[in-house]
Amino acid sequence: MSTPIATLGNMARKRRAYHHGDLRRALLEEAARTIRREGVDAVTLRAVGARLGVSRTALYRHFADKSALLAAVAREGFQTFSRDLSRAWTDAGGGRAGFRAMGAAYVRFAVANPSHYRVMFGAFKDLCARDHELAADAEASFNVLLDAIVTLQKDHLLRADAPQTLAQFIWAAVHGIAMLAIDGQLGPDPKVAEELTRFALERLATGIAPGPQVPVK
């Protein structure tokens, strides 16, 4: 079962005073809290710092600007995301069950961590261009899916199409469900997103199962 990023568990609680050495963590939590309530555009170092009652000098010891703060939020998200996907695949024993488990874990992560998810994919291109470590973390997440696809192809459980293209196709489907879910388009019942994910993964598995290879025109 996917769980929210540990820091997000504190967001519904009353703000606590932080001790020396915890400011970076407090800034990340406050940034994610702001994104959840007001959106990514509302995040600024000055506003985040003001809510925590810290000086601008203290802020700049940890983050040079808004982009650096958002990149740190995204990195934290991708690292947890990769662990969730890998764990889902492994715990299900790989194969078709692992494929379905990874898809379900993807959507669960987005629903449990909407603030991180929006930064990870909403501001992805601009942030990655400035932060090579973030780009590496994002690529590592994609490679979890890519490696699973290659394994499934070796076991003759998926079509012998280009793995990169297959991965992008699967990603597009589950990302669409994830965004509908966190934007509230599927309603308040989380079971709706779970059922839609299950349905989509079943149809995806049928469509990319081994069979006659028909060139895409």
C-alpha positions as CSV (number, residue, x, y, z in Angstrom):
1,M,0.0,0.0,0.0
2,S,1.3,3.4,-1.0
3,T,1.8,5.8,1.9
4,P,2.1,9.6,1.8
5,I,5.5,11.1,2.0
6,A,6.4,11.2,5.7
7,T,6.5,15.0,5.9
8,L,3.0,15.3,4.5
9,G,1.6,13.4,7.5
10,N,2.3,16.5,9.6
11,M,0.5,19.0,7.4
12,A,-2.9,18.5,9.0
13,R,-1.5,19.2,12.4
14,K,-0.9,22.5,14.0
15,R,2.4,24.2,13.1
16,R,5.2,23.3,15.4
17,A,8.2,25.3,16.3
18,Y,11.3,23.8,14.6
19,H,14.7,23.5,16.2
20,H,18.1,24.4,14.8
21,G,18.9,22.2,11.9
22,D,15.3,21.5,11.0
23,L,14.6,24.6,8.9
24,R,15.1,22.9,5.5
25,R,12.5,20.3,6.5
26,A,10.1,23.0,7.7
27,L,10.5,24.9,4.4
28,L,9.7,21.9,2.4
29,E,6.6,21.1,4.5
30,E,5.4,24.7,4.2
31,A,6.0,24.8,0.5
32,A,4.0,21.6,0.0
33,R,1.2,22.9,2.3
34,T,1.0,26.1,0.2
35,I,0.8,24.2,-3.0
36,R,-2.0,22.1,-1.7
37,R,-4.0,25.1,-0.5
38,E,-3.2,27.8,-3.1
39,G,-1.3,26.2,-6.0
40,V,2.3,26.2,-7.2
41,D,2.3,29.8,-8.3
42,A,1.6,30.9,-4.7
43,V,4.9,29.6,-3.5
44,T,7.6,32.2,-2.9
45,L,10.6,32.0,-0.5
46,R,9.4,35.2,1.2
47,A,5.9,33.9,1.8
48,V,7.1,30.5,3.0
49,G,9.6,32.2,5.3
50,A,7.1,34.6,6.7
51,R,4.8,31.8,7.6
52,L,7.6,30.1,9.5
53,G,8.8,33.4,11.1
54,V,12.4,33.1,9.8
55,S,14.7,35.7,8.2
56,R,15.5,36.0,4.6
57,T,19.1,35.3,5.4
58,A,18.2,32.0,7.0
59,L,16.1,31.0,4.0
60,Y,19.0,31.6,1.6
61,R,21.2,29.3,3.5
62,H,19.1,26.5,2.3
63,F,17.5,27.6,-1.0
64,A,18.8,30.2,-3.5
65,D,15.3,30.9,-4.9
66,K,11.8,29.5,-5.5
67,S,13.0,27.2,-8.2
68,A,15.5,25.6,-5.8
69,L,12.8,25.1,-3.2
70,L,10.4,23.5,-5.7
71,A,13.2,21.3,-7.1
72,A,13.8,20.0,-3.6
73,V,10.0,19.2,-3.2
74,A,10.1,17.4,-6.6
75,R,13.2,15.4,-5.7
76,E,11.7,14.2,-2.5
77,G,8.6,13.2,-4.5
78,F,10.4,11.3,-7.2
79,Q,12.5,9.4,-4.6
80,T,9.5,8.2,-2.7
81,F,7.6,7.6,-6.0
82,S,10.4,5.3,-7.2
83,R,10.4,3.3,-4.0
84,D,6.6,2.9,-4.1
85,L,6.7,1.6,-7.7
86,S,9.6,-0.7,-7.1
87,R,8.0,-2.1,-3.9
88,A,4.7,-2.7,-5.7
89,W,6.5,-4.6,-8.5
90,T,8.5,-6.7,-6.1
91,D,5.8,-7.4,-3.6
92,A,3.5,-8.6,-6.4
93,G,6.2,-11.0,-7.7
94,G,6.6,-9.2,-11.0
95,G,4.8,-10.4,-14.1
96,R,1.3,-9.3,-14.9
97,A,0.5,-8.9,-11.3
98,G,3.5,-6.7,-10.8
99,F,2.4,-4.6,-13.8
100,R,-1.1,-4.0,-12.3
101,A,0.4,-3.3,-8.9
102,M,2.7,-0.7,-10.2
103,G,-0.1,1.1,-12.0
104,A,-2.2,1.1,-8.9
105,A,0.7,2.3,-6.8
106,Y,1.3,5.2,-9.3
107,V,-2.2,6.6,-8.8
108,R,-2.2,6.0,-5.1
109,F,1.0,8.0,-4.8
110,A,-0.6,10.9,-6.7
111,V,-3.7,10.9,-4.5
112,A,-1.7,10.6,-1.3
113,N,0.8,13.3,-2.3
114,P,-0.9,15.8,-4.6
115,S,1.3,18.7,-3.8
116,H,4.5,16.8,-4.6
117,Y,2.9,15.3,-7.7
118,R,1.9,18.7,-9.1
119,V,5.4,20.0,-8.8
120,M,7.0,16.7,-10.1
121,F,5.1,16.8,-13.4
122,G,3.6,20.4,-13.6
123,A,6.9,22.3,-13.5
124,F,9.1,19.3,-14.5
125,K,10.8,20.6,-17.7
126,D,11.9,24.0,-16.3
127,L,13.1,22.6,-13.0
128,C,15.0,19.7,-14.5
129,A,16.8,22.1,-16.8
130,R,18.3,23.9,-13.7
131,D,18.8,20.9,-11.4
132,H,20.6,17.8,-12.8
133,E,20.0,15.9,-9.6
134,L,16.3,16.3,-10.0
135,A,16.6,15.2,-13.6
136,A,18.4,12.1,-12.5
137,D,15.7,11.3,-9.9
138,A,13.0,11.8,-12.4
139,E,14.7,9.5,-14.9
140,A,15.2,6.9,-12.2
141,S,11.4,6.8,-11.6
142,F,10.7,6.4,-15.3
143,N,13.3,3.6,-15.5
144,V,11.5,1.6,-12.8
145,L,8.6,1.3,-15.4
146,L,11.0,0.9,-18.3
147,D,12.9,-2.0,-16.6
148,A,9.6,-3.7,-15.7
149,I,8.5,-3.5,-19.4
150,V,11.8,-5.0,-20.6
151,T,11.4,-7.8,-18.1
152,L,7.9,-8.5,-19.2
153,Q,9.0,-8.6,-22.8
154,K,11.7,-11.1,-22.1
155,D,9.1,-13.2,-20.4
156,H,6.9,-12.9,-23.5
157,L,4.2,-11.1,-21.5
158,L,4.2,-7.9,-23.6
159,R,4.4,-7.0,-27.2
160,A,7.9,-6.6,-28.7
161,D,7.3,-2.9,-29.4
162,A,9.9,-0.2,-28.5
163,P,10.1,-0.3,-24.6
164,Q,10.4,3.5,-24.5
165,T,7.2,4.0,-26.5
166,L,5.4,1.4,-24.4
167,A,6.5,3.1,-21.2
168,Q,5.3,6.5,-22.4
169,F,1.9,5.0,-23.5
170,I,1.4,3.4,-20.1
171,W,2.6,6.5,-18.3
172,A,0.1,8.7,-20.3
173,A,-2.8,6.5,-19.3
174,V,-2.1,6.3,-15.5
175,H,-1.0,10.0,-15.4
176,G,-4.3,11.0,-16.9
177,I,-6.2,9.1,-14.2
178,A,-3.9,10.5,-11.5
179,M,-4.6,14.1,-12.6
180,L,-8.4,13.5,-12.8
181,A,-8.3,12.1,-9.3
182,I,-6.2,14.9,-7.6
183,D,-8.2,17.6,-9.5
184,G,-11.4,16.1,-8.0
185,Q,-12.9,15.3,-11.4
186,L,-13.7,11.7,-10.3
187,G,-15.6,12.8,-7.2
188,P,-14.9,12.5,-3.5
189,D,-14.9,8.7,-3.3
190,P,-11.3,7.3,-3.6
191,K,-12.7,4.0,-4.7
192,V,-13.7,5.5,-8.1
193,A,-10.1,6.2,-8.9
194,E,-9.1,2.8,-7.8
195,E,-11.7,1.1,-10.0
196,L,-10.9,3.3,-13.0
197,T,-7.2,2.4,-12.5
198,R,-8.0,-1.3,-12.4
199,F,-10.2,-1.0,-15.5
200,A,-7.6,0.9,-17.4
201,L,-4.8,-1.5,-16.5
202,E,-6.8,-4.5,-17.6
203,R,-7.5,-2.8,-21.0
204,L,-3.9,-1.7,-21.3
205,A,-2.7,-5.3,-20.6
206,T,-5.0,-6.6,-23.3
207,G,-3.8,-4.0,-25.8
208,I,-0.1,-4.6,-25.3
209,A,-0.2,-8.4,-24.8
210,P,1.9,-10.4,-27.2
211,G,0.4,-10.9,-30.6
212,P,0.8,-10.0,-34.3
213,Q,2.8,-6.9,-34.6
214,V,1.0,-4.3,-36.7
215,P,3.1,-1.3,-37.7
216,V,1.8,2.1,-36.5
217,K,1.3,4.3,-39.6
